[in-house]
Amino acid sequence: MAEQTTYAVIRTGGKQYRVAQGDVLRIEKITGDSGAEVKFDDVLMIGGTASPKVGKPMVSGASVKGTVLRQAKARHVLHFRKEKEGWTRRRGHRQQFTEVKITSITG
């Protein structure tokens, strides 16, 4: 039987992410410079074991630690609007994000 890897479901920035040790993910911008360690306490579930732990709403005592790899901005997203009267509007937006590498899952 194949070895099961432990994973967790965390909540940050209003979104939920399924993470395992060694994963690299882009999340909404959080404070911290490159190389800084971050801790996620909003752990909704820990799985990959014989009996998964599901929180109501959080798993008590569980945490996920990660390292900030970089702070950056995503690609430019354009919003272009053209009306039949002949006017146009062009706007853009670049969302800031943080890239994090998951180092450990405890719980």
Backbone as XML, in Angstrom:
<?xml version="1.0"?>
<chain id="A" units="angstrom">
  <residue number="1" name="MET">
    <atom name="N" x="0.840" y="-1.179" z="0.000"/>
    <atom name="CA" x="0.000" y="0.000" z="0.000"/>
    <atom name="C" x="0.883" y="1.240" z="0.000"/>
  </residue>
  <residue number="2" name="ALA">
    <atom name="N" x="0.516" y="2.259" z="-0.765"/>
    <atom name="CA" x="1.310" y="3.473" z="-0.868"/>
    <atom name="C" x="1.201" y="4.296" z="0.419"/>
  </residue>
  <residue number="3" name="GLU">
    <atom name="N" x="2.301" y="4.983" z="0.740"/>
    <atom name="CA" x="2.325" y="5.809" z="1.941"/>
    <atom name="C" x="1.477" y="7.060" z="1.719"/>
  </residue>
  <residue number="4" name="GLN">
    <atom name="N" x="0.653" y="7.394" z="2.694"/>
    <atom name="CA" x="-0.205" y="8.564" z="2.575"/>
    <atom name="C" x="0.539" y="9.801" z="3.064"/>
  </residue>
  <residue number="5" name="THR">
    <atom name="N" x="0.420" y="10.890" z="2.325"/>
    <atom name="CA" x="1.032" y="12.139" z="2.758"/>
    <atom name="C" x="0.013" y="12.941" z="3.537"/>
  </residue>
  <residue number="6" name="THR">
    <atom name="N" x="0.476" y="13.572" z="4.590"/>
    <atom name="CA" x="-0.398" y="14.389" z="5.407"/>
    <atom name="C" x="-0.664" y="15.700" z="4.688"/>
  </residue>
  <residue number="7" name="TYR">
    <atom name="N" x="-1.910" y="16.092" z="4.678"/>
    <atom name="CA" x="-2.280" y="17.359" z="4.072"/>
    <atom name="C" x="-3.198" y="18.098" z="5.027"/>
  </residue>
  <residue number="8" name="ALA">
    <atom name="N" x="-3.383" y="19.383" z="4.754"/>
    <atom name="CA" x="-4.259" y="20.214" z="5.573"/>
    <atom name="C" x="-5.037" y="21.150" z="4.668"/>
  </residue>
  <residue number="9" name="VAL">
    <atom name="N" x="-6.188" y="21.576" z="5.144"/>
    <atom name="CA" x="-6.971" y="22.601" z="4.464"/>
    <atom name="C" x="-6.917" y="23.838" z="5.354"/>
  </residue>
  <residue number="10" name="ILE">
    <atom name="N" x="-6.341" y="24.921" z="4.806"/>
    <atom name="CA" x="-6.199" y="26.152" z="5.582"/>
    <atom name="C" x="-7.043" y="27.247" z="4.945"/>
  </residue>
  <residue number="11" name="ARG">
    <atom name="N" x="-7.310" y="28.285" z="5.750"/>
    <atom name="CA" x="-8.065" y="29.437" z="5.251"/>
    <atom name="C" x="-7.216" y="30.677" z="5.462"/>
  </residue>
  <residue number="12" name="THR">
    <atom name="N" x="-7.010" y="31.429" z="4.376"/>
    <atom name="CA" x="-6.297" y="32.694" z="4.444"/>
    <atom name="C" x="-6.755" y="33.579" z="3.291"/>
  </residue>
  <residue number="13" name="GLY">
    <atom name="N" x="-6.912" y="34.837" z="3.556"/>
    <atom name="CA" x="-7.327" y="35.772" z="2.510"/>
    <atom name="C" x="-8.721" y="35.517" z="1.989"/>
  </residue>
  <residue number="14" name="GLY">
    <atom name="N" x="-9.592" y="34.899" z="2.797"/>
    <atom name="CA" x="-10.952" y="34.621" z="2.369"/>
    <atom name="C" x="-11.091" y="33.424" z="1.448"/>
  </residue>
  <residue number="15" name="LYS">
    <atom name="N" x="-10.004" y="32.666" z="1.267"/>
    <atom name="CA" x="-10.027" y="31.488" z="0.403"/>
    <atom name="C" x="-9.516" y="30.285" z="1.185"/>
  </residue>
  <residue number="16" name="GLN">
    <atom name="N" x="-9.813" y="29.092" z="0.684"/>
    <atom name="CA" x="-9.357" y="27.858" z="1.309"/>
    <atom name="C" x="-8.375" y="27.162" z="0.369"/>
  </residue>
  <residue number="17" name="TYR">
    <atom name="N" x="-7.313" y="26.601" z="0.957"/>
    <atom name="CA" x="-6.274" y="25.935" z="0.175"/>
    <atom name="C" x="-5.983" y="24.569" z="0.782"/>
  </residue>
  <residue number="18" name="ARG">
    <atom name="N" x="-5.799" y="23.562" z="-0.077"/>
    <atom name="CA" x="-5.362" y="22.235" z="0.365"/>
    <atom name="C" x="-3.856" y="22.209" z="0.177"/>
  </residue>
  <residue number="19" name="VAL">
    <atom name="N" x="-3.117" y="22.031" z="1.274"/>
    <atom name="CA" x="-1.663" y="22.108" z="1.221"/>
    <atom name="C" x="-1.048" y="20.856" z="1.820"/>
  </residue>
  <residue number="20" name="ALA">
    <atom name="N" x="0.130" y="20.516" z="1.340"/>
    <atom name="CA" x="0.945" y="19.438" z="1.885"/>
    <atom name="C" x="2.359" y="19.990" z="2.064"/>
  </residue>
  <residue number="21" name="GLN">
    <atom name="N" x="3.168" y="19.285" z="2.822"/>
    <atom name="CA" x="4.525" y="19.744" z="3.069"/>
    <atom name="C" x="5.296" y="19.794" z="1.756"/>
  </residue>
  <residue number="22" name="GLY">
    <atom name="N" x="5.964" y="20.924" z="1.501"/>
    <atom name="CA" x="6.731" y="21.111" z="0.277"/>
    <atom name="C" x="5.983" y="21.839" z="-0.822"/>
  </residue>
  <residue number="23" name="ASP">
    <atom name="N" x="4.676" y="22.064" z="-0.657"/>
    <atom name="CA" x="3.893" y="22.777" z="-1.667"/>
    <atom name="C" x="4.275" y="24.256" z="-1.710"/>
  </residue>
  <residue number="24" name="VAL">
    <atom name="N" x="4.223" y="24.831" z="-2.910"/>
    <atom name="CA" x="4.423" y="26.270" z="-3.097"/>
    <atom name="C" x="3.108" y="26.825" z="-3.620"/>
  </residue>
  <residue number="25" name="LEU">
    <atom name="N" x="2.570" y="27.854" z="-2.938"/>
    <atom name="CA" x="1.296" y="28.398" z="-3.367"/>
    <atom name="C" x="1.307" y="29.909" z="-3.320"/>
  </residue>
  <residue number="26" name="ARG">
    <atom name="N" x="0.446" y="30.493" z="-4.145"/>
    <atom name="CA" x="0.260" y="31.946" z="-4.186"/>
    <atom name="C" x="-1.003" y="32.278" z="-3.419"/>
  </residue>
  <residue number="27" name="ILE">
    <atom name="N" x="-0.868" y="33.157" z="-2.430"/>
    <atom name="CA" x="-2.012" y="33.558" z="-1.622"/>
    <atom name="C" x="-2.133" y="35.068" z="-1.665"/>
  </residue>
  <residue number="28" name="GLU">
    <atom name="N" x="-3.245" y="35.578" z="-1.144"/>
    <atom name="CA" x="-3.412" y="37.022" z="-1.032"/>
    <atom name="C" x="-2.260" y="37.587" z="-0.217"/>
  </residue>
  <residue number="29" name="LYS">
    <atom name="N" x="-1.891" y="38.827" z="-0.476"/>
    <atom name="CA" x="-0.723" y="39.429" z="0.160"/>
    <atom name="C" x="-0.851" y="39.422" z="1.680"/>
  </residue>
  <residue number="30" name="ILE">
    <atom name="N" x="0.204" y="38.947" z="2.333"/>
    <atom name="CA" x="0.322" y="39.009" z="3.788"/>
    <atom name="C" x="1.639" y="39.701" z="4.118"/>
  </residue>
  <residue number="31" name="THR">
    <atom name="N" x="1.780" y="40.169" z="5.344"/>
    <atom name="CA" x="3.000" y="40.880" z="5.720"/>
    <atom name="C" x="4.143" y="39.892" z="5.911"/>
  </residue>
  <residue number="32" name="GLY">
    <atom name="N" x="5.338" y="40.332" z="5.597"/>
    <atom name="CA" x="6.528" y="39.503" z="5.763"/>
    <atom name="C" x="7.446" y="39.632" z="4.572"/>
  </residue>
  <residue number="33" name="ASP">
    <atom name="N" x="8.754" y="39.714" z="4.860"/>
    <atom name="CA" x="9.759" y="39.800" z="3.809"/>
    <atom name="C" x="10.131" y="38.398" z="3.329"/>
  </residue>
  <residue number="34" name="SER">
    <atom name="N" x="10.905" y="38.334" z="2.272"/>
    <atom name="CA" x="11.377" y="37.046" z="1.770"/>
    <atom name="C" x="12.203" y="36.352" z="2.834"/>
  </residue>
  <residue number="35" name="GLY">
    <atom name="N" x="11.947" y="35.077" z="3.035"/>
    <atom name="CA" x="12.661" y="34.309" z="4.041"/>
    <atom name="C" x="11.999" y="34.292" z="5.404"/>
  </residue>
  <residue number="36" name="ALA">
    <atom name="N" x="10.980" y="35.122" z="5.601"/>
    <atom name="CA" x="10.284" y="35.171" z="6.888"/>
    <atom name="C" x="9.391" y="33.947" z="7.042"/>
  </residue>
  <residue number="37" name="GLU">
    <atom name="N" x="9.218" y="33.522" z="8.281"/>
    <atom name="CA" x="8.357" y="32.367" z="8.547"/>
    <atom name="C" x="6.959" y="32.870" z="8.897"/>
  </residue>
  <residue number="38" name="VAL">
    <atom name="N" x="5.940" y="32.213" z="8.341"/>
    <atom name="CA" x="4.548" y="32.560" z="8.630"/>
    <atom name="C" x="3.852" y="31.337" z="9.206"/>
  </residue>
  <residue number="39" name="LYS">
    <atom name="N" x="2.829" y="31.606" z="10.009"/>
    <atom name="CA" x="2.086" y="30.531" z="10.662"/>
    <atom name="C" x="0.611" y="30.729" z="10.369"/>
  </residue>
  <residue number="40" name="PHE">
    <atom name="N" x="-0.033" y="29.687" z="9.896"/>
    <atom name="CA" x="-1.461" y="29.709" z="9.609"/>
    <atom name="C" x="-2.177" y="28.923" z="10.703"/>
  </residue>
  <residue number="41" name="ASP">
    <atom name="N" x="-3.015" y="29.610" z="11.487"/>
    <atom name="CA" x="-3.737" y="28.970" z="12.577"/>
    <atom name="C" x="-5.146" y="28.548" z="12.181"/>
  </residue>
  <residue number="42" name="ASP">
    <atom name="N" x="-5.667" y="29.064" z="11.061"/>
    <atom name="CA" x="-7.004" y="28.701" z="10.600"/>
    <atom name="C" x="-6.941" y="27.396" z="9.817"/>
  </residue>
  <residue number="43" name="VAL">
    <atom name="N" x="-6.788" y="26.289" z="10.526"/>
    <atom name="CA" x="-6.713" y="24.958" z="9.910"/>
    <atom name="C" x="-8.098" y="24.336" z="10.013"/>
  </residue>
  <residue number="44" name="LEU">
    <atom name="N" x="-8.719" y="24.085" z="8.877"/>
    <atom name="CA" x="-10.077" y="23.553" z="8.840"/>
    <atom name="C" x="-10.107" y="22.025" z="8.868"/>
  </residue>
  <residue number="45" name="MET">
    <atom name="N" x="-9.037" y="21.384" z="8.363"/>
    <atom name="CA" x="-9.024" y="19.923" z="8.305"/>
    <atom name="C" x="-7.592" y="19.427" z="8.173"/>
  </residue>
  <residue number="46" name="ILE">
    <atom name="N" x="-7.320" y="18.281" z="8.772"/>
    <atom name="CA" x="-6.042" y="17.593" z="8.584"/>
    <atom name="C" x="-6.371" y="16.183" z="8.122"/>
  </residue>
  <residue number="47" name="GLY">
    <atom name="N" x="-5.834" y="15.795" z="6.988"/>
    <atom name="CA" x="-6.142" y="14.490" z="6.416"/>
    <atom name="C" x="-4.884" y="13.756" z="6.020"/>
  </residue>
  <residue number="48" name="GLY">
    <atom name="N" x="-5.081" y="12.592" z="5.398"/>
    <atom name="CA" x="-3.969" y="11.776" z="4.952"/>
    <atom name="C" x="-3.577" y="10.724" z="5.960"/>
  </residue>
  <residue number="49" name="THR">
    <atom name="N" x="-4.260" y="10.685" z="7.090"/>
    <atom name="CA" x="-4.001" y="9.664" z="8.095"/>
    <atom name="C" x="-5.188" y="8.699" z="8.105"/>
  </residue>
  <residue number="50" name="ALA">
    <atom name="N" x="-5.128" y="7.704" z="8.978"/>
    <atom name="CA" x="-6.217" y="6.726" z="9.047"/>
    <atom name="C" x="-7.540" y="7.382" z="9.418"/>
  </residue>
  <residue number="51" name="SER">
    <atom name="N" x="-7.482" y="8.359" z="10.325"/>
    <atom name="CA" x="-8.713" y="9.061" z="10.705"/>
    <atom name="C" x="-8.480" y="10.563" z="10.566"/>
  </residue>
  <residue number="52" name="PRO">
    <atom name="N" x="-9.044" y="11.192" z="9.545"/>
    <atom name="CA" x="-8.847" y="12.629" z="9.356"/>
    <atom name="C" x="-9.514" y="13.433" z="10.469"/>
  </residue>
  <residue number="53" name="LYS">
    <atom name="N" x="-8.914" y="14.586" z="10.774"/>
    <atom name="CA" x="-9.469" y="15.484" z="11.783"/>
    <atom name="C" x="-10.186" y="16.623" z="11.066"/>
  </residue>
  <residue number="54" name="VAL">
    <atom name="N" x="-11.452" y="16.785" z="11.363"/>
    <atom name="CA" x="-12.243" y="17.857" z="10.779"/>
    <atom name="C" x="-12.620" y="18.812" z="11.891"/>
  </residue>
  <residue number="55" name="GLY">
    <atom name="N" x="-12.346" y="20.107" z="11.703"/>
    <atom name="CA" x="-12.632" y="21.090" z="12.727"/>
    <atom name="C" x="-14.054" y="21.575" z="12.675"/>
  </residue>
  <residue number="56" name="LYS">
    <atom name="N" x="-14.489" y="22.143" z="13.808"/>
    <atom name="CA" x="-15.838" y="22.717" z="13.909"/>
    <atom name="C" x="-15.743" y="24.111" z="14.500"/>
  </residue>
  <residue number="57" name="PRO">
    <atom name="N" x="-15.350" y="25.132" z="13.808"/>
    <atom name="CA" x="-14.878" y="25.209" z="12.424"/>
    <atom name="C" x="-13.376" y="24.972" z="12.276"/>
  </residue>
  <residue number="58" name="MET">
    <atom name="N" x="-12.568" y="25.130" z="13.355"/>
    <atom name="CA" x="-11.122" y="24.947" z="13.250"/>
    <atom name="C" x="-10.699" y="23.705" z="14.032"/>
  </residue>
  <residue number="59" name="VAL">
    <atom name="N" x="-9.589" y="23.105" z="13.613"/>
    <atom name="CA" x="-8.995" y="22.001" z="14.354"/>
    <atom name="C" x="-8.186" y="22.623" z="15.485"/>
  </residue>
  <residue number="60" name="SER">
    <atom name="N" x="-8.526" y="22.292" z="16.730"/>
    <atom name="CA" x="-7.861" y="22.928" z="17.869"/>
    <atom name="C" x="-6.420" y="22.427" z="17.984"/>
  </residue>
  <residue number="61" name="GLY">
    <atom name="N" x="-5.511" y="23.360" z="18.196"/>
    <atom name="CA" x="-4.101" y="23.030" z="18.370"/>
    <atom name="C" x="-3.343" y="22.771" z="17.085"/>
  </residue>
  <residue number="62" name="ALA">
    <atom name="N" x="-3.977" y="22.855" z="15.946"/>
    <atom name="CA" x="-3.313" y="22.584" z="14.669"/>
    <atom name="C" x="-2.768" y="23.876" z="14.072"/>
  </residue>
  <residue number="63" name="SER">
    <atom name="N" x="-1.651" y="23.761" z="13.380"/>
    <atom name="CA" x="-1.089" y="24.918" z="12.688"/>
    <atom name="C" x="-0.272" y="24.444" z="11.495"/>
  </residue>
  <residue number="64" name="VAL">
    <atom name="N" x="-0.108" y="25.334" z="10.549"/>
    <atom name="CA" x="0.688" y="25.073" z="9.353"/>
    <atom name="C" x="1.716" y="26.191" z="9.261"/>
  </residue>
  <residue number="65" name="LYS">
    <atom name="N" x="2.982" y="25.811" z="9.093"/>
    <atom name="CA" x="4.055" y="26.797" z="8.990"/>
    <atom name="C" x="4.596" y="26.816" z="7.574"/>
  </residue>
  <residue number="66" name="GLY">
    <atom name="N" x="5.014" y="28.006" z="7.167"/>
    <atom name="CA" x="5.566" y="28.171" z="5.831"/>
    <atom name="C" x="6.620" y="29.252" z="5.802"/>
  </residue>
  <residue number="67" name="THR">
    <atom name="N" x="7.303" y="29.358" z="4.685"/>
    <atom name="CA" x="8.331" y="30.366" z="4.480"/>
    <atom name="C" x="7.939" y="31.228" z="3.289"/>
  </residue>
  <residue number="68" name="VAL">
    <atom name="N" x="8.038" y="32.544" z="3.456"/>
    <atom name="CA" x="7.724" y="33.472" z="2.365"/>
    <atom name="C" x="8.849" y="33.416" z="1.339"/>
  </residue>
  <residue number="69" name="LEU">
    <atom name="N" x="8.502" y="33.084" z="0.102"/>
    <atom name="CA" x="9.501" y="33.047" z="-0.964"/>
    <atom name="C" x="9.647" y="34.409" z="-1.626"/>
  </residue>
  <residue number="70" name="ARG">
    <atom name="N" x="8.512" y="35.062" z="-1.903"/>
    <atom name="CA" x="8.585" y="36.395" z="-2.527"/>
    <atom name="C" x="7.259" y="37.115" z="-2.404"/>
  </residue>
  <residue number="71" name="GLN">
    <atom name="N" x="7.336" y="38.447" z="-2.503"/>
    <atom name="CA" x="6.172" y="39.320" z="-2.581"/>
    <atom name="C" x="6.196" y="39.924" z="-3.982"/>
  </residue>
  <residue number="72" name="ALA">
    <atom name="N" x="5.088" y="39.851" z="-4.703"/>
    <atom name="CA" x="5.087" y="40.341" z="-6.075"/>
    <atom name="C" x="3.681" y="40.761" z="-6.485"/>
  </residue>
  <residue number="73" name="LYS">
    <atom name="N" x="3.579" y="41.191" z="-7.753"/>
    <atom name="CA" x="2.292" y="41.536" z="-8.338"/>
    <atom name="C" x="2.010" y="40.584" z="-9.490"/>
  </residue>
  <residue number="74" name="ALA">
    <atom name="N" x="0.751" y="40.224" z="-9.646"/>
    <atom name="CA" x="0.352" y="39.324" z="-10.720"/>
    <atom name="C" x="0.344" y="40.071" z="-12.054"/>
  </residue>
  <residue number="75" name="ARG">
    <atom name="N" x="0.017" y="39.344" z="-13.119"/>
    <atom name="CA" x="-0.047" y="39.963" z="-14.438"/>
    <atom name="C" x="-1.123" y="41.035" z="-14.469"/>
  </residue>
  <residue number="76" name="HIS">
    <atom name="N" x="-0.975" y="41.968" z="-15.407"/>
    <atom name="CA" x="-1.924" y="43.064" z="-15.569"/>
    <atom name="C" x="-3.236" y="42.524" z="-16.153"/>
  </residue>
  <residue number="77" name="VAL">
    <atom name="N" x="-4.334" y="42.814" z="-15.479"/>
    <atom name="CA" x="-5.649" y="42.400" z="-15.942"/>
    <atom name="C" x="-6.351" y="43.634" z="-16.489"/>
  </residue>
  <residue number="78" name="LEU">
    <atom name="N" x="-6.792" y="43.582" z="-17.738"/>
    <atom name="CA" x="-7.450" y="44.725" z="-18.362"/>
    <atom name="C" x="-8.963" y="44.599" z="-18.284"/>
  </residue>
  <residue number="79" name="HIS">
    <atom name="N" x="-9.590" y="45.728" z="-18.066"/>
    <atom name="CA" x="-11.048" y="45.819" z="-18.117"/>
    <atom name="C" x="-11.358" y="46.879" z="-19.168"/>
  </residue>
  <residue number="80" name="PHE">
    <atom name="N" x="-11.907" y="46.455" z="-20.286"/>
    <atom name="CA" x="-12.191" y="47.365" z="-21.402"/>
    <atom name="C" x="-13.689" y="47.415" z="-21.618"/>
  </residue>
  <residue number="81" name="ARG">
    <atom name="N" x="-14.216" y="48.614" z="-21.677"/>
    <atom name="CA" x="-15.659" y="48.777" z="-21.856"/>
    <atom name="C" x="-15.906" y="49.705" z="-23.039"/>
  </residue>
  <residue number="82" name="LYS">
    <atom name="N" x="-16.781" y="49.270" z="-23.940"/>
    <atom name="CA" x="-17.109" y="50.076" z="-25.117"/>
    <atom name="C" x="-18.623" y="50.143" z="-25.224"/>
  </residue>
  <residue number="83" name="GLU">
    <atom name="N" x="-19.132" y="51.342" z="-25.339"/>
    <atom name="CA" x="-20.583" y="51.548" z="-25.443"/>
    <atom name="C" x="-20.934" y="51.944" z="-26.874"/>
  </residue>
  <residue number="84" name="LYS">
    <atom name="N" x="-22.185" y="51.763" z="-27.222"/>
    <atom name="CA" x="-22.592" y="52.046" z="-28.599"/>
    <atom name="C" x="-22.632" y="53.542" z="-28.894"/>
  </residue>
  <residue number="85" name="GLU">
    <atom name="N" x="-22.597" y="54.391" z="-27.859"/>
    <atom name="CA" x="-22.596" y="55.835" z="-28.106"/>
    <atom name="C" x="-21.247" y="56.342" z="-28.604"/>
  </residue>
  <residue number="86" name="GLY">
    <atom name="N" x="-20.212" y="55.501" z="-28.527"/>
    <atom name="CA" x="-18.926" y="55.896" z="-29.090"/>
    <atom name="C" x="-17.840" y="56.141" z="-28.061"/>
  </residue>
  <residue number="87" name="TRP">
    <atom name="N" x="-18.106" y="55.986" z="-26.790"/>
    <atom name="CA" x="-17.046" y="56.199" z="-25.802"/>
    <atom name="C" x="-16.512" y="54.858" z="-25.306"/>
  </residue>
  <residue number="88" name="THR">
    <atom name="N" x="-15.260" y="54.898" z="-24.876"/>
    <atom name="CA" x="-14.615" y="53.690" z="-24.360"/>
    <atom name="C" x="-13.947" y="54.003" z="-23.026"/>
  </residue>
  <residue number="89" name="ARG">
    <atom name="N" x="-13.724" y="52.960" z="-22.248"/>
    <atom name="CA" x="-13.012" y="53.114" z="-20.980"/>
    <atom name="C" x="-12.080" y="51.925" z="-20.832"/>
  </residue>
  <residue number="90" name="ARG">
    <atom name="N" x="-10.829" y="52.205" z="-20.542"/>
    <atom name="CA" x="-9.842" y="51.151" z="-20.362"/>
    <atom name="C" x="-9.213" y="51.310" z="-18.984"/>
  </residue>
  <residue number="91" name="ARG">
    <atom name="N" x="-9.382" y="50.296" z="-18.176"/>
    <atom name="CA" x="-8.818" y="50.306" z="-16.826"/>
    <atom name="C" x="-8.015" y="49.029" z="-16.642"/>
  </residue>
  <residue number="92" name="GLY">
    <atom name="N" x="-7.115" y="49.041" z="-15.674"/>
    <atom name="CA" x="-6.312" y="47.855" z="-15.411"/>
    <atom name="C" x="-6.095" y="47.653" z="-13.924"/>
  </residue>
  <residue number="93" name="HIS">
    <atom name="N" x="-5.606" y="46.484" z="-13.581"/>
    <atom name="CA" x="-5.392" y="46.145" z="-12.175"/>
    <atom name="C" x="-4.309" y="45.078" z="-12.076"/>
  </residue>
  <residue number="94" name="ARG">
    <atom name="N" x="-3.425" y="45.214" z="-11.088"/>
    <atom name="CA" x="-2.420" y="44.188" z="-10.795"/>
    <atom name="C" x="-2.562" y="43.803" z="-9.336"/>
  </residue>
  <residue number="95" name="GLN">
    <atom name="N" x="-2.994" y="42.575" z="-9.092"/>
    <atom name="CA" x="-3.219" y="42.097" z="-7.727"/>
    <atom name="C" x="-1.901" y="41.694" z="-7.082"/>
  </residue>
  <residue number="96" name="GLN">
    <atom name="N" x="-1.685" y="42.135" z="-5.845"/>
    <atom name="CA" x="-0.488" y="41.744" z="-5.113"/>
    <atom name="C" x="-0.683" y="40.357" z="-4.502"/>
  </residue>
  <residue number="97" name="PHE">
    <atom name="N" x="0.396" y="39.574" z="-4.455"/>
    <atom name="CA" x="0.308" y="38.239" z="-3.884"/>
    <atom name="C" x="1.594" y="37.916" z="-3.131"/>
  </residue>
  <residue number="98" name="THR">
    <atom name="N" x="1.519" y="36.875" z="-2.335"/>
    <atom name="CA" x="2.665" y="36.352" z="-1.604"/>
    <atom name="C" x="2.840" y="34.890" z="-1.990"/>
  </residue>
  <residue number="99" name="GLU">
    <atom name="N" x="4.060" y="34.499" z="-2.303"/>
    <atom name="CA" x="4.344" y="33.116" z="-2.629"/>
    <atom name="C" x="4.950" y="32.456" z="-1.391"/>
  </residue>
  <residue number="100" name="VAL">
    <atom name="N" x="4.322" y="31.357" z="-0.935"/>
    <atom name="CA" x="4.695" y="30.709" z="0.306"/>
    <atom name="C" x="5.013" y="29.234" z="0.047"/>
  </residue>
  <residue number="101" name="LYS">
    <atom name="N" x="6.076" y="28.738" z="0.689"/>
    <atom name="CA" x="6.415" y="27.304" z="0.637"/>
    <atom name="C" x="6.069" y="26.715" z="2.006"/>
  </residue>
  <residue number="102" name="ILE">
    <atom name="N" x="5.244" y="25.666" z="2.009"/>
    <atom name="CA" x="4.804" y="25.025" z="3.245"/>
    <atom name="C" x="5.950" y="24.163" z="3.777"/>
  </residue>
  <residue number="103" name="THR">
    <atom name="N" x="6.316" y="24.388" z="5.057"/>
    <atom name="CA" x="7.422" y="23.655" z="5.651"/>
    <atom name="C" x="6.969" y="22.573" z="6.624"/>
  </residue>
  <residue number="104" name="SER">
    <atom name="N" x="5.880" y="22.809" z="7.367"/>
    <atom name="CA" x="5.444" y="21.773" z="8.311"/>
    <atom name="C" x="3.957" y="21.892" z="8.613"/>
  </residue>
  <residue number="105" name="ILE">
    <atom name="N" x="3.370" y="20.742" z="8.940"/>
    <atom name="CA" x="1.968" y="20.661" z="9.354"/>
    <atom name="C" x="1.947" y="19.953" z="10.699"/>
  </residue>
  <residue number="106" name="THR">
    <atom name="N" x="1.389" y="20.620" z="11.710"/>
    <atom name="CA" x="1.294" y="20.009" z="13.043"/>
    <atom name="C" x="-0.161" y="19.992" z="13.462"/>
  </residue>
  <residue number="107" name="GLY">
    <atom name="N" x="-0.529" y="18.994" z="14.195"/>
    <atom name="CA" x="-1.907" y="18.974" z="14.649"/>
    <atom name="C" x="-2.255" y="17.647" z="15.170"/>
  </residue>
</chain>
